[in-house]
């Protein structure tokens, strides 16, 4: 199960991995960065092979205050292709 973790401020990739690992070993855990500048965008994604680990991460991290900001954690939604107006 892939999770979205938002409202991340002042956190390195290493710190992000350390934050999500206690709930189970993730397949991947990355903070999203701007493609051109490499600056973190304030959110990240974690992919757990085990759905129970993902649910435990949601329960343990959603609303938790980290660096003065309450995290928002939920199941990631599929990426939506661009649309035309």
C-alpha positions as CSV (number, residue, x, y, z in Angstrom):
1,X,0.0,0.0,0.0
2,X,1.3,3.4,-1.0
3,X,0.9,6.3,1.5
4,X,1.0,10.0,1.0
5,X,2.6,12.0,3.9
6,X,2.1,15.7,3.7
7,X,3.0,18.8,5.7
8,X,6.7,17.8,5.9
9,X,9.0,20.6,6.8
10,X,12.7,20.7,7.3
11,X,13.3,16.9,6.9
12,X,16.0,15.0,5.1
13,X,15.4,11.8,3.2
14,X,17.2,10.0,6.0
15,X,15.0,11.5,8.7
16,X,11.9,10.7,6.6
17,X,13.0,7.0,6.3
18,X,13.7,6.9,10.1
19,X,10.2,8.3,10.8
20,X,8.4,5.7,8.7
21,X,10.5,2.6,9.4
22,X,9.2,1.8,12.9
23,X,5.9,0.7,11.4
24,X,7.6,-1.8,9.0
25,X,10.3,-1.8,6.4
26,X,9.1,0.2,3.4
27,X,9.8,-0.8,-0.2
28,X,10.4,2.9,-0.9
29,X,10.2,6.1,1.0
30,X,10.9,9.4,-0.7
31,X,10.3,13.1,-0.2
32,X,9.0,14.7,-3.4
33,X,11.4,17.3,-4.8
34,X,11.1,19.9,-7.5
35,X,12.5,18.5,-10.7
36,X,14.4,21.6,-11.7
37,X,15.7,22.8,-8.4
38,X,15.7,19.7,-6.2
39,X,14.0,21.6,-3.4
40,X,11.7,19.5,-1.2
41,X,8.0,20.1,-2.0
42,X,6.6,19.4,1.5
43,X,5.3,15.9,1.0
44,X,6.4,12.4,0.3
45,X,5.4,8.9,-0.5
46,X,6.0,5.6,1.3
47,X,5.2,2.2,-0.2
48,X,4.8,-0.8,2.2
49,X,4.5,-4.3,0.9
50,X,2.4,-5.2,4.0
51,X,-1.0,-3.4,4.2
52,X,-1.0,-3.8,8.0
53,X,2.3,-1.9,8.3
54,X,0.8,0.9,6.1
55,X,-2.3,1.1,8.3
56,X,-0.1,1.2,11.4
57,X,1.8,4.1,9.9
58,X,-1.4,6.0,9.1
59,X,-2.6,5.5,12.7
60,X,0.8,6.4,14.2
61,X,1.7,9.4,12.1
62,X,-1.5,11.1,11.0
63,X,-1.8,14.3,13.0
64,X,1.6,13.8,14.7
65,X,3.5,17.0,15.2
66,X,6.9,17.0,13.6
67,X,9.1,20.1,13.4
68,X,6.0,22.2,14.5
69,X,3.7,20.9,11.8
70,X,0.9,18.2,12.0
71,X,1.5,15.5,9.5
72,X,-1.3,14.5,7.1
73,X,-1.1,10.8,6.3
74,X,-3.5,8.8,4.1
75,X,-3.5,6.2,1.3
76,X,-2.0,7.7,-1.9
77,X,-4.5,8.3,-4.7
78,X,-3.5,7.3,-8.2
79,X,-1.8,10.1,-10.2
80,X,-4.3,11.9,-12.5
81,X,-3.2,12.7,-16.0
82,X,-3.4,16.4,-16.9
83,X,-6.7,17.7,-18.2
84,X,-7.7,20.4,-20.6
85,X,-10.0,23.3,-19.8
